[in-house]
Amino acid sequence: MMARRELLRIAGKAGAAALVGPALSRSAGAEEQVKKPNVVFVFADQWRAQATGFAGDPNARTPVLDKLAGESLRLTTAVSNCPVCSPYRASLITGRYPLTHGVFLNDVCLSNDAVSLAQAFRSGGYQTGYIGKWHLDGHGRTSFIPRERRQGFEFWKVLECTHNYNRSPYYGDENVKLFWDGYDACAQTREAQQYIRDRAGKGPFALFVSWGPPHNPYETAPEKYRKLCKAEDLALRPNVPAKQAPRADLAGYYAHCSALDECAGRLWETLRESKLEDDTIFVFTSDHGDMLGSQGLSRKQHPYDESIRVPFLIHWPKLCKEGRAVATPFGTPDIMPTLLGLCGLEIPKTVEGTDFSGHFRGGPAPGDGAALIACYAPFGEWPKVRGGREYRGVRTQRHTYIRTLEGPWLLFDNEQDPYQMKNLCGAQEHAALQKDFEGLLQSKLRETKDDFQPAEHYIRKWNYVTDKTGTVPYTN
């Protein structure tokens, strides 16, 4: 069947690749110790994979990221498995899927029952830091987060969640509300630059920087960036209905992206100035995308590429100097084990994701060539009253397959139909392909212990309290 042939083709190509890059020790007792790289992991909120110059977006003004992409590993099928803020972050921090860590809605608290990413790095001798948006505490979006709920991070300048990006609040170690100066992403970047300078040459560190933009409100980027994007000049994706084109939103969105592009440049320059570039894994990515009018939809949670696919660059000269694209699907729970693998650190047994570090050095692709896509409980901007629905699916290098509780829903050949405008689901001529992907999905669900129940089942299981839209109420 075609789906099976696709997976075999991908695996065959990966297996034929030559293994390159340094072999890092995975044991503290190894005879030959290898210098551990620093990690600077930067992620935006709601930046879709398509919205960069290097991805071919004619509207994007991202010269820094375009240059960085030319010197980085580019993951062209990086997927946000549950494309909404808190579920992504919980999977990033634990390496687990949402039905295991329990954060399948926003504004709930991540438990401490797994070894966290920060704890794993600290066990490996790293200093750890987190700057920016957290959205994993569930005790109010502007409340102080005590040390015992920080998942092991040491340096801490954080707010649970805000979308007011100008002079936004944050907390350090004390329950004293502080404020970022001006546009918060720029101020957070300056803080990250200082963190890097202060720790240069003082042992390995792992710093995570979480920017709030380009998440809406779209119109609040600094004026100099808003001047770069005129609504009337923007090219629309073919899958945006002309009468629903959110041109003003698009202009503001791209303005935020340009601002963050400049911030990424400052961090990159600081690594060079501090003579840390060769010894630092510098990652740029996002938690999920934004529909921005594609398919006539907005925001996230949807199973389409504008929502689930994210940019993902890994810049580390010891891994890749001239730029290389990797098309193997790579999901959110895979980030933690892969970072630890690249750093030669032990991967905790609580992790469910897959270590891709060997593949990124040129070895064969692990897994089955597919990333799981899921909405466990539609809420917020996509509740059931607005068409939201539970779904499970898979994204391979070429195809997308989605089913709901009622049955198969979507099947796209993304190579032939990159804007996902022709649904092949239910077509007789594609029945064999659909059957193959249904089998792949069922295998994925068994692997992740997902019994695919209605949202209410999981909400009751985790004792969450939601309103009539399925959203957990939060306080500011």
HELIX and SHEET records of a PDB file:
HELIX    1   1 MET A    2  ALA A   16  1                                  15    
HELIX    2   2 PRO A   63  ALA A   69  1                                   7    
HELIX    3   3 CYS A   85  THR A   94  1                                  10    
HELIX    4   4 PRO A   98  HIS A  101  1                                   4    
HELIX    5   5 LEU A  117  SER A  123  1                                   7    
HELIX    6   6 ARG A  147  ARG A  149  5                                   3    
HELIX    7   7 ASP A  184  ARG A  199  1                                  16    
HELIX    8   8 TYR A  218  THR A  220  5                                   3    
HELIX    9   9 GLU A  223  ARG A  226  1                                   4    
HELIX   10  10 ALA A  231  ASP A  233  5                                   3    
HELIX   11  11 ALA A  242  GLN A  244  5                                   3    
HELIX   12  12 ARG A  247  GLU A  273  1                                  27    
HELIX   13  13 GLU A  277  ASP A  279  5                                   3    
HELIX   14  14 SER A  294  GLY A  296  5                                   3    
HELIX   15  15 ASP A  305  ILE A  308  1                                   4    
HELIX   16  16 THR A  332  ASP A  334  5                                   3    
HELIX   17  17 ILE A  335  LEU A  342  1                                   8    
HELIX   18  18 SER A  357  PHE A  360  1                                   4    
HELIX   19  19 LYS A  384  ARG A  386  5                                   3    
HELIX   20  20 GLN A  428  HIS A  430  5                                   3    
HELIX   21  21 ALA A  431  GLU A  447  1                                  17    
HELIX   22  22 ALA A  455  LYS A  461  1                                   7    
SHEET    1   A 8 PHE A 155  LEU A 159  0                                        
SHEET    2   A 8 GLN A 127  LYS A 133  1                                        
SHEET    3   A 8 PHE A 205  PRO A 214  1                                        
SHEET    4   A 8 ASN A  38  ASP A  45  1                                        
SHEET    5   A 8 THR A 280  SER A 286  1                                        
SHEET    6   A 8 PHE A 312  HIS A 315 -1                                        
SHEET    7   A 8 LEU A  73  LEU A  75 -1                                        
SHEET    8   A 8 ARG A 324  VAL A 326  1                                        
SHEET    1   B 2 ALA A  78  VAL A  79  0                                        
SHEET    2   B 2 PHE A 330  GLY A 331  1                                        
SHEET    1   C 2 PRO A 169  TYR A 170  0                                        
SHEET    2   C 2 LEU A 178  PHE A 179 -1                                        
SHEET    1   D 4 ALA A 370  CYS A 375  0                                        
SHEET    2   D 4 TYR A 391  THR A 396 -1                                        
SHEET    3   D 4 HIS A 399  THR A 404 -1                                        
SHEET    4   D 4 GLY A 407  ASP A 413 -1                                        
END                                                                             
